[in-house]
Amino acid sequence: MSALTRQLSGAHQTVRLFSRRMEVPWLGEVAVPPPDKLAYYAGIGVLTALQVIEWPLALVITAGHLLADQHLSGLARGVGEALETA
C-alpha cells in the first residue's frame, strides 16, 4: 500500500467519524465527535472544574482542537473531491 493510499484511507475515516449527527433541542442538528474526542473534551472539562487549569486556557485548548479537526476534515474532503474529478 502506498503512502498516498494510507493517507487517503485515514482521511476518509476522519470524515466518516465526524459524519454522525444528532438533533438537539434549540440548537438543531449538531455533529457528534468520535468517542475518543468526547473523552478528551470531558478531560479538559474535569481539569477546569477541579481548577487544575484556568477556564481561559481550557477554551483556547478546546478551540485549537476544534479548528484542527475542521481543517483536517476539510483537507480530506478536498483531496476526495480532487480524486473524484481525476
SULCORKA-V276684 format. One record per residue. N is the residue number from 1. PSI is psi in degrees with one decimal (NA if undefined). NEAR is the number of other C-alpha atoms within 10 Angstrom. D_CENTER is the distance of its C-alpha to the mean C-alpha in Angstrom with 1 decimal. Layout:
n: {N	N}
psi: {PSI	PSI}
near: {NEAR	NEAR}
d_center: {D_CENTER	D_CENTER}
//
This chain:
n: {1	2	3	4	5	6	7	8	9	10	11	12	13	14	15	16	17	18	19	20	21	22	23	24	25	26	27	28	29	30	31	32	33	34	35	36	37	38	39	40	41	42	43	44	45	46	47	48	49	50	51	52	53	54	55	56	57	58	59	60	61	62	63	64	65	66	67	68	69	70	71	72	73	74	75	76	77	78	79	80	81	82	83	84	85	86}
psi: {129.4	164.9	-39.0	-42.0	-40.6	-42.2	-42.3	-36.4	-44.1	-38.8	-39.5	-40.9	-38.8	-45.9	-41.9	-38.8	-34.3	8.5	-4.2	133.9	155.2	140.8	119.6	128.4	140.8	-16.5	-24.4	-149.0	128.6	136.9	134.5	121.8	162.5	161.9	-35.8	-34.5	-39.0	-40.5	-39.5	-47.6	-37.1	-40.1	-42.3	-40.7	-41.6	-44.3	-36.4	-42.9	-35.2	1.8	32.4	-38.4	152.4	153.3	-34.3	-37.2	-40.1	-40.0	-42.0	-44.0	-46.4	-44.1	-40.5	-41.8	-43.0	-43.0	-40.1	-41.1	-41.0	-39.4	-43.8	-41.2	-34.6	-38.7	-43.2	-40.7	-42.2	-40.8	-40.7	-43.2	-39.0	-38.8	-33.5	-37.2	-19.7	NA}
near: {5	6	8	9	10	11	12	16	12	13	20	16	14	18	18	12	15	15	14	12	12	11	11	9	7	6	7	9	11	12	12	15	18	14	10	9	14	12	12	13	17	12	12	20	17	13	15	17	12	10	10	10	14	12	15	10	12	16	14	11	13	16	12	12	15	14	11	12	17	14	12	15	20	14	14	21	17	12	14	15	11	10	10	8	6	6}
d_center: {25.9	25.3	22.6	21.4	21.2	19.2	16.7	16.5	16.3	13.2	11.6	12.9	11.4	7.8	8.8	10.7	8.4	6.5	10.1	11.3	12.7	15.1	18.0	18.5	21.9	22.3	18.7	18.8	16.0	12.6	9.3	8.8	5.9	7.6	10.5	9.9	7.0	9.6	12.3	11.0	10.9	14.2	15.6	15.1	16.8	19.6	20.3	20.6	22.8	24.9	25.2	24.3	22.1	22.9	20.7	20.4	19.0	16.5	15.5	15.2	13.2	10.6	10.8	10.5	7.3	5.8	8.0	7.3	3.8	6.0	8.8	8.0	7.5	10.5	12.3	12.1	13.4	16.0	17.2	17.5	19.5	21.6	22.4	23.4	25.9	27.3}
//
